[in-house]
């Protein structure tokens, strides 16, 4: 295993067919940016870079606060099979 601390967008664009999985958990999903520079991870060029950085059969997983059918379509247009999975929020225990 190798862990690299670097700009995610640069890393994706610089590494074709290198990753078995890419997990994105930045901001509040693909549309609610707290850091404007992260928008490039979710636009057409960012999705294309993620697709190219994956090994054949690789997985792209993106956390989001809500479902967005337009973004799902963008993923499909780049060849991804899309599955949106709802997960209940975990409440903090008092203590």
N, C-alpha and C positions, 0 to 999 in steps of 0.2 A: 504494500500500500504506500502511496505517496500523497502527502498533503502539501499543497502549495498555497501560499498567501499572496494573492495578486488580484488585479482587476478581473472580474468574472467575464465581462464582455471580451476583453483582450484574450484571455485564456481560451475561451470557446473558439474565437476566430483563428487562433494560432495552432490549434490542435485538431486536425481532421481525423475522424474515426479513432479517437483515443479513449473515449470514456464508455464504460458499460452503463453508467447512470449519471444523470445530472439532476440535482435536487435544488430548486430555487425557492428560497424562503426569504425574500427581501421585501421591504416596505409592507404594505397590506395587500399584496397580490399584484396583479398585472396592471391595475388601473389606479390605485390609490397611492401615489408616490409620495414618500416623505423625502426622498432624494431624487430630484429630477433627472439626474444622469442615468438612473436605472431604467428609464423608459426604453432605452436602446436594447434592453434584454427581451422586451416583449413585442417590439414592432416586427415588421416582416423580415428585416435583416437580422435581428436578434434571434428570431425563431429559426431562420435558415441556418444561422451559425450554430445553434444548439443541435439542429438536425445533422449538420455536417460533422460536428464534433463527436457524435455518438457512433459507437461500433455498430455493425449490423445486429439488429435485435435489441439494441439498447433502449433505455427508458428515460424519458424526461418527466419529472414530477414537479408540479408547481403548486405551492400553497396559495390560496386566495381566500379572502373574506366572503366572497359570494360567487355565484355562477354567472358567467358571461358568455352567452351563445355566440356572439360575434368573435370573441377571442378563441372559442372552441373551433369555429370555422377557420380562423387563421391557422391554427395548429393542423387541422385536417388538410388545408390547402398545401401544407408543407410535408404531407405524407404521414402525419401522426394519427394513430388510432386514439381517439379521445374517450376518456371515461371520467366523469365528474363524480367524486365520492364525497358525500356529506359526513362530517365528523363532528360529534357533539363537543362543545367546549368543556374543558375540565376546570371545575371550580377549585379555587385554592382552599385548602383546609385551614380552619382557624387554629391558631396555635401559638 
